[in-house]
Amino acid sequence: MRIDAHQHFWNYHSVRDAWITEEMSILRRDYGPEDLRAELRANGFDGSIAVQADQSEEETRFLLELAARHPFIVGVVGWVDLAAPDIEERLASFRSFEKLCGFRHIVQSEPDEQFMLRAEFRRGISCLSRFGFSYDILIYARQLPAAIKLAESYPDQRFVLDHIAKPEIKARKLEPWATQMHELAALPNVFCKLSGLATEADWENWKPDDCRPYLEAAWHCFGADRLMFGSDWPVCLLAGGYARAYSLVAEFLASQSAEEHGVFGVNAARFYGVKSRGMEDAREHGSAA
């Protein structure tokens, strides 16, 4: 089964979604499952993992409701206040949702670059594995040192790095990002998403060669078994769209004579613990047929 490991849905709200600036105006509308279904079908994918874009439990429930109605959404990465005093009770209340795979916090927007190492946040992270939940790390490259410390502290927790930590592709800056990626990848409990590359490049003029050094570094760091493709749809519309995001990764793997199936589905299913029933339902409803 081919799975897009990273995409979003939203009903656009100008105040809540203030991060969508004027230059991102193409994103200032609703994006729902029917919009994505066409993209998945056109690019040969069977299912997707829906990832939170708003920091609220309402967002988590919104995505779970969509997943309940659309079998091709095989997993959800939601949001919960990991620093809440009652975090264990909150996680217990979510455990009954079969398609809820894990959680994410938009750490890239936190002014404190040590945010992930705060005691109250770490307490929340320490509870996740007990309930079977993964954690998506969303950061900028400058926050990698904190991510390394966090992942080192919880070897039994499954982590996945979103968007290869958003390196400065437009500025063609590789270090210290590349060295720190090697440090993070040395931890076997960490996976990485090949997602969001083009949106860190020049949106209008990027070429595959601009992203290749970053793909090569991620490939050498994490290897075929801990990488997964994510379209970052609809954000990828800022830099060429779904097909370009997909072909960037597919053509790179082909140049490495690498098997695609792990990066385009198997690894995501394994990491997120996508239930076989959900995969069967997605196939039965033929999202990519």
C-alpha positions in Angstrom: 0.0 0.0 0.0 1.3 3.5 -1.0 0.8 6.0 1.8 1.4 9.8 1.7 2.8 10.2 5.2 2.1 14.0 5.6 -0.8 16.1 4.5 -3.3 18.6 6.0 -6.9 19.5 5.9 -8.6 22.7 7.0 -11.6 24.9 6.8 -9.9 28.2 6.3 -10.4 30.9 9.0 -8.5 34.1 8.7 -7.9 34.7 12.4 -7.0 31.1 13.3 -4.9 30.6 10.2 -3.0 33.9 10.4 0.2 32.0 9.5 -1.1 31.9 5.9 0.3 35.2 4.7 -0.6 37.2 1.6 2.1 35.6 -0.4 0.5 32.2 0.5 -2.9 33.3 -0.7 -3.5 30.1 -2.7 -3.9 28.4 0.7 -6.7 30.8 1.8 -9.5 28.5 1.2 -10.9 25.2 2.5 -9.0 22.0 1.6 -10.8 18.8 2.3 -10.6 15.0 1.6 -12.3 15.3 -1.8 -9.6 17.7 -3.0 -6.8 15.4 -1.8 -8.4 12.2 -3.2 -7.9 13.5 -6.8 -4.2 14.1 -6.0 -3.7 10.7 -4.4 -5.3 9.0 -7.4 -3.3 10.9 -9.9 0.0 10.1 -8.2 -0.7 6.4 -7.4 -1.3 6.6 -3.6 -3.8 4.5 -1.7 -4.0 6.5 1.5 -2.6 9.3 3.7 -1.7 10.4 7.1 -3.5 13.6 8.1 -1.4 15.9 10.3 -2.6 18.7 12.5 -2.2 22.3 11.4 -3.9 24.0 14.4 -2.9 23.6 18.0 -6.2 22.6 19.6 -7.9 19.4 20.6 -10.8 20.5 18.3 -8.3 20.1 15.5 -7.6 16.5 16.6 -11.3 15.7 16.7 -11.9 17.4 13.3 -9.3 15.2 11.7 -10.6 12.1 13.4 -14.1 12.8 12.1 -12.8 13.2 8.6 -10.8 9.9 8.9 -14.0 8.1 10.1 -15.8 9.2 7.0 -13.0 8.7 4.5 -11.2 5.3 4.6 -8.2 6.5 2.6 -7.2 8.6 5.6 -5.5 5.7 7.3 -4.0 7.7 10.2 -4.1 11.0 12.1 -1.4 13.0 13.9 -3.3 15.3 16.2 -2.5 17.9 18.9 -2.8 17.6 22.6 -1.3 19.9 25.3 1.6 17.8 26.2 2.5 20.3 29.0 -1.0 19.9 30.7 -1.0 18.6 34.3 -3.6 16.1 33.3 -1.8 14.8 30.2 -2.2 11.2 31.1 -6.0 11.5 31.4 -6.1 13.4 28.1 -4.1 10.6 26.3 -6.3 8.0 27.8 -9.4 9.7 26.4 -7.9 9.6 22.9 -6.7 5.9 23.1 -10.1 4.6 21.8 -9.6 6.2 18.4 -8.0 3.5 16.2 -6.8 5.9 13.6 -5.1 8.3 16.0 -1.4 7.5 15.6 0.3 10.2 17.5 0.7 13.9 18.2 2.6 17.0 17.1 3.4 20.4 18.5 4.4 23.4 16.2 7.7 23.8 18.0 9.1 25.8 15.0 6.9 28.7 16.1 8.1 28.7 19.8 10.5 31.6 20.6 12.3 29.4 23.1 14.7 27.2 21.1 14.9 24.9 24.2 11.1 24.5 24.3 11.2 20.7 23.8 13.5 20.4 26.8 11.2 22.1 29.3 10.3 19.8 32.2 6.5 20.0 31.6 6.8 19.2 27.9 9.2 16.3 28.5 6.7 14.9 31.0 4.1 14.8 28.3 6.5 13.1 25.8 7.4 10.5 28.5 3.7 9.5 28.6 3.2 8.9 24.9 4.8 5.5 24.5 2.7 4.1 27.3 -0.4 4.8 25.2 1.1 3.7 22.0 1.4 7.2 20.4 4.2 8.5 18.2 5.5 12.1 18.1 6.2 14.3 15.0 9.1 16.7 15.5 8.3 20.0 13.6 11.3 22.3 13.9 13.7 24.6 12.0 17.2 23.4 11.5 18.5 25.6 14.3 16.4 23.6 16.7 18.0 20.3 15.9 20.3 20.2 19.0 17.2 20.3 21.3 15.6 17.6 19.2 18.7 15.3 19.5 18.6 15.7 23.3 14.9 15.0 23.4 15.1 11.8 21.3 18.2 10.6 23.3 16.3 11.0 26.5 13.4 8.7 25.4 14.8 5.7 23.5 11.5 3.8 23.7 9.5 6.7 22.1 8.9 6.7 18.4 9.9 10.1 16.8 9.7 11.2 13.2 11.3 14.4 12.0 9.0 16.4 9.7 10.3 18.2 6.6 13.9 17.1 7.2 14.1 19.9 9.9 13.5 22.6 7.3 17.1 23.3 6.2 18.0 26.6 4.5 17.7 25.2 0.9 17.1 28.6 -0.7 20.4 29.9 0.9 22.1 26.6 -0.1 23.3 26.2 3.5 24.2 22.6 4.5 26.0 23.0 7.8 25.6 22.5 10.7 22.3 20.9 9.5 24.0 17.9 7.8 26.2 17.1 10.8 23.3 17.4 13.2 21.1 15.2 11.0 23.8 12.4 11.3 23.6 12.8 15.1 19.8 12.5 15.2 19.8 9.6 12.7 22.2 7.7 15.0 19.2 7.2 17.3 17.3 4.2 16.1 14.0 5.4 17.5 13.9 8.4 15.0 12.5 8.3 11.5 12.5 11.2 8.9 10.0 12.5 6.4 11.1 13.5 2.9 8.6 16.3 2.8 8.5 20.1 2.5 11.7 20.5 0.6 10.5 22.7 -2.2 8.8 25.1 0.2 12.2 25.7 1.8 13.7 26.5 -1.7 12.8 29.3 -4.1 9.1 28.7 -4.6 9.0 30.1 -8.1 12.3 29.0 -9.5 13.5 25.9 -7.6 15.0 22.9 -9.5 15.5 19.3 -8.3 19.3 20.0 -8.2 18.6 22.6 -5.5 17.1 20.0 -3.2 19.4 17.1 -4.1 22.2 17.7 -1.6 19.6 17.6 1.2 17.9 14.5 -0.1 21.4 12.8 -0.3 22.2 13.8 3.2 18.9 12.5 4.6 19.3 9.3 2.5 22.8 8.6 3.9 21.7 9.5 7.4 18.5 7.5 7.7 18.6 4.9 4.9 15.8 3.2 3.1 14.1 1.8 6.2 13.6 5.0 8.2 12.5 7.5 5.5 9.0 8.2 4.4 7.5 10.4 1.7 5.1 13.2 2.6 3.6 15.6 0.1 2.8 18.3 2.6 -0.3 19.0 0.6 -1.8 21.6 0.3 1.2 23.6 1.4 3.1 22.1 -1.5 0.9 24.2 -3.8 3.2 27.1 -2.9 6.0 25.5 -4.8 4.6 23.6 -7.8 2.0 21.2 -6.3 1.6 17.6 -5.5 3.1 16.0 -8.6 6.3 18.0 -8.4 6.7 17.1 -4.7 6.2 13.4 -5.5 8.5 13.4 -8.6 11.3 15.1 -6.7 11.6 12.2 -4.3 10.7 9.4 -6.8 13.4 10.6 -9.3 15.9 10.9 -6.5 15.3 7.3 -5.4 15.5 6.1 -8.9 18.9 7.7 -9.3 20.0 5.8 -6.2 18.7 2.5 -7.7 16.6 2.4 -4.5 13.4 0.4 -3.9 10.5 2.8 -3.6 8.0 0.8 -1.7 9.4 1.4 1.8 9.7 5.2 1.4 6.3 5.4 -0.3 4.2 3.4 2.2 5.8 0.5 4.2 7.8 2.7 6.5 4.9 5.0 7.3 2.6 2.0 8.0 5.3 0.5 10.3 6.1 3.7 12.1 2.6 4.9 12.6 1.2 1.4 13.3 -1.4 1.8 10.6 -3.9 -1.0 11.3 -4.3 -3.6 8.6 -8.1 -3.1 8.7 -7.7 0.6 7.8 -5.4 -0.4 4.9 -7.9 -2.9 3.7 -10.7 -0.3 3.8 -8.7 2.2 1.8 -8.0 -0.4 -0.9 -11.6 -1.5 -1.0 -12.8 2.1 -1.5 -10.2 2.4 -4.3 -8.7 5.9 -3.5 -6.0 5.3 -6.1 -7.8 3.0 -8.5 
